[in-house]
Amino acid sequence: DWVLVRDYVNPEPTVSIGVETSIPPVIPPAAILSIAKSHSGSFTQGQTGATYTVTVSNGASAGPTSGTVTVTETVPSGMTLVSMSGGATWNCTVLPNCTTSSVLNGGGIYPAITVTVNVASNAGTPLSNSVSVSGGGSAGNSFSDMTNITAVAVSIAATQGSGQSAQVNTTFATMLRATVKDAGGNPVPNVTVAFAAPSPGPSGAFSGS
């Protein structure tokens, strides 16, 4: 016969087998900032106080901004930056920048920034006015607004046919031509020019508007 004897003083060790698991940390989505700029109509050579409107928005599925968001204005040659203003949300004391630390959640839009510029008297056309946004935990972004500049006529000169003479009631041999220019010396299109020949004298004069 067999007799089963158990050692209760030194029992067999118990072995535990486990599988180590880890849960990856949840990373919130980053902010996705975009920027836009707009203006109304055309600007004019020599115009003061012309304005643009700048808006910064966050993507609909993006996370909230973090830290400082900076908007930077870049005016082209032919324009001078006068001021930037964005109300209580934006600090625009150091041009050409506006900054804010206000948190913008996904799908949100910051209050608009008004950019005021002066247009040079000899500005060309069109001019591209650019603006960019950076910071806030988002990749940078930029936008350019193409602006047509209406020329202002400041001078007129005969370019063909001057110095001619002809009999009364006969045409000049060479057609009379005149060129109208702006302050930058650029020809101004679509300008009406009138030629007046005084009846008592042999000469004439150009006048234009």
C-alpha positions as a printed Julia matrix, in Angstrom:
209×3 Matrix{Float64}:
   0.0     0.0     0.0
   1.07    3.59   -0.71
   0.97    6.31    1.9
   0.78    9.98    0.74
   2.82   12.25    3.0
   2.54   16.06    2.59
   5.08   18.5     3.95
   2.97   21.3     5.44
   6.02   23.0     6.91
   7.71   23.54    3.52
   4.96   23.57    0.92
   5.72   23.72   -2.77
   6.2    27.29   -4.05
   3.43   28.88   -6.03
   4.45   30.28   -9.39
   2.48   33.23  -10.84
   2.63   33.91  -14.55
   1.52   37.34  -15.76
   1.63   39.39  -18.96
   2.87   42.96  -18.65
   0.63   45.44  -20.49
   1.0    49.18  -21.1
  -1.56   51.79  -22.22
  -0.14   54.41  -24.57
  -0.69   57.99  -23.46
  -3.5    59.91  -25.13
  -2.06   62.78  -27.19
  -4.58   65.56  -27.82
  -4.78   66.95  -31.37
  -2.7    70.03  -32.14
  -4.1    73.4   -33.13
  -4.38   74.01  -36.89
  -4.38   77.76  -37.44
  -5.22   79.4   -40.76
  -5.2    83.09  -41.68
  -7.03   85.2   -44.26
  -6.94   88.83  -45.39
  -9.46   90.89  -47.37
 -10.13   94.45  -48.51
 -12.85   96.32  -50.34
 -12.49   97.62  -53.89
  -9.32   99.2   -55.27
  -6.9   101.54  -53.54
  -5.65  104.78  -55.13
  -2.15  106.22  -55.5
  -1.54  108.62  -52.62
  -4.43  107.19  -50.57
  -4.12  107.38  -46.78
  -5.92  105.18  -44.27
  -6.66  102.25  -46.58
  -7.63   99.16  -44.58
  -7.42   95.38  -44.68
  -9.24   92.88  -42.45
  -7.26   89.91  -41.08
  -8.88   86.84  -39.48
  -7.28   83.85  -37.72
  -9.24   80.63  -37.27
  -8.63   77.15  -35.82
  -9.55   73.94  -37.65
 -12.89   72.33  -36.77
 -11.31   69.07  -35.53
  -8.16   70.71  -34.13
  -7.11   70.99  -30.52
  -6.99   74.27  -28.6
  -4.11   76.7   -29.02
  -1.38   76.89  -26.41
   1.06   79.68  -25.72
   1.38   82.83  -27.78
  -0.11   83.29  -31.24
   1.62   85.9   -33.44
   0.28   87.6   -36.56
   2.89   89.34  -38.72
   2.05   91.85  -41.45
   4.3    92.29  -44.52
   3.47   95.3   -46.68
   4.88   95.54  -50.22
   6.95   98.34  -51.67
   4.49  101.1   -52.46
   2.66  100.82  -49.14
   3.47  101.96  -45.61
   2.08  100.22  -42.54
   0.3   102.73  -40.29
  -1.34  100.62  -37.58
  -2.78   97.25  -36.55
  -5.69   96.88  -34.15
  -7.5    93.82  -32.83
  -9.42   95.03  -29.81
  -8.85   93.58  -26.33
  -7.79   90.16  -27.65
  -4.73   91.3   -29.58
  -1.66   93.23  -28.48
  -0.52   95.24  -31.51
   1.83   97.73  -29.85
   4.97   96.47  -31.63
   4.45   96.68  -35.4
   4.31   94.73  -37.63
   3.09   92.13  -35.11
  -0.06   91.41  -33.12
   0.08   88.75  -30.36
  -2.42   86.97  -28.13
  -2.31   84.25  -25.48
  -6.09   83.72  -25.51
  -6.98   80.06  -26.04
  -8.8    79.35  -29.31
 -10.65   76.03  -29.41
 -11.17   73.98  -32.55
 -13.63   75.63  -34.93
 -13.14   79.04  -33.32
 -12.19   82.39  -34.84
 -10.27   85.18  -33.12
 -11.62   88.75  -33.32
 -10.54   90.37  -36.59
  -7.46   92.57  -36.88
  -7.72   95.83  -38.85
  -4.56   96.74  -40.76
  -4.25  100.36  -41.91
  -1.83  101.39  -44.67
  -0.93  104.43  -46.75
  -0.41  104.04  -50.5
   2.54  105.8   -52.13
   1.81  108.36  -54.83
   3.92  106.34  -57.26
   2.71  102.85  -56.24
   2.45  100.3   -59.02
  -0.36   97.84  -59.57
  -1.24   95.27  -58.49
   0.39   95.01  -55.06
   0.48   91.83  -52.98
  -0.02   92.41  -49.25
   0.94   89.39  -47.13
   0.24   88.28  -43.56
   1.3    85.21  -41.56
   0.38   83.44  -38.31
   2.68   81.39  -36.08
   2.78   79.87  -32.6
  -0.12   78.55  -30.55
   1.1    74.97  -30.98
   0.24   75.08  -34.67
   2.29   74.98  -37.83
   2.7    78.4   -39.42
   0.45   79.66  -42.19
   0.31   82.69  -44.5
  -1.98   84.51  -46.94
  -1.49   87.13  -49.66
  -4.13   89.62  -50.78
  -3.67   91.04  -54.29
  -4.7    94.7   -54.41
  -5.34   96.79  -57.51
  -4.02  100.37  -57.31
  -5.76  103.05  -59.36
  -3.25  105.43  -60.93
  -3.58  109.2   -60.54
  -2.56  111.34  -63.51
  -0.08  114.08  -62.59
   1.53  115.02  -65.9
   0.83  115.12  -69.61
   3.21  115.63  -72.51
   3.02  115.59  -76.29
   4.83  112.53  -77.64
   4.03  112.82  -81.33
   3.03  115.5   -83.8
   4.2   118.6   -81.99
   5.78  121.48  -83.94
   3.67  120.93  -87.06
   1.94  123.5   -89.19
  -0.94  123.14  -91.61
  -3.33  125.25  -93.64
  -6.67  126.13  -92.14
  -9.24  123.34  -92.52
  -6.59  120.76  -93.37
  -5.36  117.93  -91.15
  -1.89  117.68  -89.73
   0.42  115.26  -91.52
   1.21  113.42  -88.29
  -1.35  112.35  -85.74
  -1.15  114.17  -82.43
  -0.37  111.96  -79.44
   0.05  112.67  -75.75
   1.15  110.5   -72.81
  -0.32  110.86  -69.34
   1.85  109.67  -66.45
   1.51  109.14  -62.71
   3.93  110.29  -60.01
   6.14  107.3   -60.69
   6.47  108.12  -64.37
   4.22  105.24  -65.39
   1.69  105.71  -68.2
  -1.9   106.04  -66.94
  -4.46  104.18  -69.09
  -8.06  105.12  -69.82
  -7.57  108.86  -69.34
  -9.45  111.41  -71.49
  -7.17  113.97  -73.14
  -8.52  117.04  -74.93
  -6.62  119.11  -77.49
  -7.71  122.72  -77.87
  -6.53  124.88  -80.75
  -7.3   128.56  -80.17
  -8.82  130.15  -83.26
  -6.84  133.42  -83.32
  -3.39  131.92  -82.91
  -1.16  129.37  -84.61
  -0.57  127.17  -81.54
  -2.51  124.7   -79.44
  -2.24  123.18  -76.0
  -2.97  119.82  -74.4
  -5.24  119.64  -71.38
  -6.27  116.47  -69.65
  -8.02  115.03  -66.6
